[in-house]
Amino acid sequence: FQAHHQPFNYYAAFDPRTHAAARAAHLKDYTDLVADAAAGRLPPVAFYKPIGKDNEHPGYASLAEGDAHLADVVGKLQASPQWAHMLVVVTYDENGGQWDEVAPPRGDLAGPGTRIPAVIISPYARRGFVDHTPYDTGSIARFITHRWSLDLLPGLQLRDASLEAHGLPPMGDLGAALELRPH
C-alpha cells in the first residue's frame, strides 16, 4: 500500500479519528469495487487507484501486470448491470513528458503540465475517435460538475482564468469524446 498514491486518504472529511464512519463508508478497496459493480451498487462517482504492483509506475511496477489488472477491472465493470450508464476514464499521474514532443500550454505555475495518456471506455464513447481537445486531470472534475449541475470548483475556475489570460481556451470536460444522451 502506498499512502501517497491515495489522495482521498488525506481529506479532512475522511480523518480516521474524527470521521471514521465517513472513512469506512467511502474509502473502499478493490474487493469492494468489484463486488459493488457486480451487484449494481456502484455510487454515481467512484475513483480507483491500483496498488503499487499494478499501477504501471516506471521503476517498480510491471507494465504487463498493470495492463492485465486494468483489463480485468474494466471487464468486471463492463459485466456490471450499471455498465449501460457508465464512463470509465483511465489516466496516469505523470510520465515526466519524456515521450512527448509537444511543449505544454502556458497557464500558471501549477500547469497544465506535460501531456499524459487517457482512455475513455464507455457505451457513450465515440467509436474510433481520437480527441484533440486539451484536457487535464481537472477535466474529470469538470465532467462531474457538468453532469450533476454542480458549481465549478475554485481551482478549476482559477486554471481556466490562467489559460484565458494567456490566450488559450479552458480545458475541456470530456464531452467532446462522448456521445451523451439526455438522462
C-alpha positions in Angstrom: 0.0 0.0 0.0 1.3 3.4 -0.9 -0.5 6.1 1.1 0.8 8.9 -1.1 -0.9 7.3 -4.1 -4.3 7.5 -2.4 -5.3 11.2 -2.3 -8.7 10.8 -0.6 -6.8 9.3 2.3 -5.7 12.9 3.2 -9.1 14.7 3.1 -10.1 16.1 6.4 -13.6 14.6 5.8 -12.0 11.2 6.0 -9.8 11.7 9.0 -9.6 8.3 10.8 -10.1 9.8 14.2 -12.7 12.4 13.7 -14.6 10.9 10.7 -14.2 7.2 11.0 -17.7 6.4 9.8 -17.3 8.6 6.6 -14.0 7.0 6.0 -15.4 3.5 6.3 -18.4 4.3 4.1 -16.4 6.0 1.3 -12.8 4.8 1.2 -13.1 1.2 -0.2 -10.7 -1.2 -1.8 -10.6 -3.3 -5.0 -12.7 -6.1 -3.5 -15.5 -3.6 -2.6 -15.3 -2.1 -6.1 -15.7 -5.3 -8.0 -18.4 -6.6 -5.6 -20.4 -3.4 -5.8 -20.0 -3.4 -9.6 -21.3 -7.0 -9.8 -24.2 -6.2 -7.6 -25.1 -2.9 -9.4 -24.3 -0.9 -6.3 -21.6 1.5 -7.5 -22.1 5.1 -6.4 -22.6 7.8 -9.1 -18.8 8.5 -9.0 -16.0 6.2 -7.9 -12.3 6.6 -8.2 -10.0 3.6 -8.3 -6.2 3.6 -8.0 -4.5 0.3 -8.3 -2.0 -0.7 -5.6 1.7 -0.3 -6.4 2.4 -3.6 -8.2 -0.5 -2.9 -10.5 -0.2 0.8 -11.1 2.2 0.6 -14.1 4.5 3.2 -12.5 8.0 3.2 -14.0 10.7 1.7 -11.9 8.9 -0.7 -9.7 5.7 -1.9 -11.4 5.3 -4.3 -14.3 3.5 -2.8 -17.4 2.3 -6.3 -18.4 0.8 -7.0 -14.9 -0.7 -3.5 -14.7 -2.3 -3.9 -18.2 -3.7 -7.3 -17.2 -5.1 -5.8 -13.9 -6.6 -2.9 -15.8 -8.2 -5.3 -18.4 -9.6 -7.4 -15.5 -11.1 -4.3 -13.8 -12.6 -3.0 -17.0 -14.1 -6.4 -17.8 -15.7 -6.6 -14.4 -17.2 -3.1 -14.8 -18.5 -4.0 -18.3 -20.2 -7.0 -16.8 -22.0 -4.8 -14.2 -25.7 -4.1 -14.5 -24.7 -0.5 -14.4 -22.5 -0.7 -17.5 -25.0 0.9 -19.8 -24.7 4.2 -17.9 -21.0 4.1 -17.0 -18.0 6.1 -18.0 -14.5 4.8 -17.2 -11.6 7.2 -17.6 -8.2 5.6 -17.4 -5.4 8.0 -16.9 -1.9 8.2 -15.4 -0.4 10.6 -12.9 2.7 11.5 -14.8 5.4 10.5 -17.1 7.6 13.5 -17.0 6.9 14.2 -20.6 9.9 12.0 -21.6 8.0 10.6 -24.5 6.1 13.7 -25.6 7.4 16.1 -28.3 4.8 18.7 -27.7 5.5 21.5 -25.1 2.7 22.0 -22.6 0.5 25.0 -23.0 1.4 28.0 -20.9 -1.0 28.5 -18.0 0.1 29.2 -14.4 2.7 27.8 -12.1 0.6 24.7 -11.5 0.2 23.8 -15.1 -1.1 22.5 -17.3 1.9 20.2 -17.5 3.1 17.7 -20.0 0.5 15.5 -21.8 -0.4 12.2 -20.2 -2.3 9.4 -21.8 -6.0 8.9 -21.1 -8.5 6.4 -22.5 -12.3 6.7 -22.3 -14.2 3.4 -22.0 -17.9 3.7 -22.1 -21.1 2.9 -24.1 -21.0 6.7 -24.6 -17.5 6.9 -26.0 -17.2 8.0 -29.6 -16.1 4.9 -31.5 -12.7 5.1 -33.3 -12.3 8.7 -32.2 -9.1 10.4 -31.2 -10.0 13.6 -29.3 -7.6 16.5 -29.6 -9.4 18.7 -27.1 -7.0 19.9 -24.4 -7.8 18.2 -21.1 -6.1 18.0 -17.7 -6.9 15.8 -14.7 -9.3 18.5 -13.6 -11.3 17.6 -16.7 -12.7 14.7 -14.8 -14.0 17.0 -12.1 -15.3 19.3 -14.9 -17.3 16.4 -16.3 -18.7 15.5 -12.9 -19.5 19.2 -12.3 -21.3 19.5 -15.6 -23.1 16.1 -15.4 -24.6 16.8 -11.9 -25.0 20.6 -12.4 -22.6 21.4 -9.6 -20.7 24.7 -9.0 -17.3 24.7 -10.7 -14.6 24.2 -8.1 -12.5 27.3 -7.4 -9.3 25.6 -8.5 -10.8 24.9 -11.9 -12.0 28.4 -12.2 -8.5 29.7 -11.5 -7.0 27.3 -14.0 -9.5 28.4 -16.7 -8.7 32.1 -15.9 -5.0 31.5 -16.1 -5.3 29.8 -19.5 -7.6 32.5 -20.8 -5.1 35.2 -19.6 -2.6 33.5 -22.0 -5.0 33.4 -24.9 -5.9 29.8 -24.6 -9.3 28.1 -24.1 -10.2 26.5 -20.9 -9.6 22.7 -20.6 -12.4 20.5 -21.8 -14.8 18.5 -19.7 -14.5 15.2 -21.7 -17.8 16.0 -23.6 -16.1 16.1 -27.0 -15.1 12.4 -26.5 -18.6 11.3 -25.7 -21.9 10.9 -27.4 -24.1 11.9 -24.5 -27.8 11.3 -24.4 -30.3 13.1 -22.1 -30.6 11.5 -18.8 
